């Protein structure tokens, strides 16, 4: 979430119950396992883009960022396969990206 009280998240997230309506926010950021922790060092570090709806392309500037980086192919994995992952895959394909879903990296 972009706000601490999650008021900016999509209605779908709010209706999905407390696990999805109580998302990480500015004062309670997401935590990562050490071996997959994003590198946000100065320079060529990872880019973190928080999303607030099922499709990452609907609630973020990800498409803009990917275009600026000249990215053409996406490898997608994640949680809530029937909602978030599938929405991201469909939107990415509609936007002209070559999309690969990592089947055994989705839940």
Number of C-alpha atoms within 10 A of each C-alpha: 22 16 14 15 14 18 14 15 21 16 13 14 18 17 10 10 10 10 9 15 20 16 19 18 15 11 9 10 12 11 9 9 7 7 6 7 10 14 11 11 9 7 6 8 10 12 12 10 12 17 19 24 21 21 19 21 19 15 16 15 13 17 17 11 13 14 10 9 9 9 12 12 14 15 10 17 20 16 11 12 15 11 13 16 20 18 18 21 23 14 17 21 15 10 11 10 17 14 17 13 15 11 11 8 11 14 11
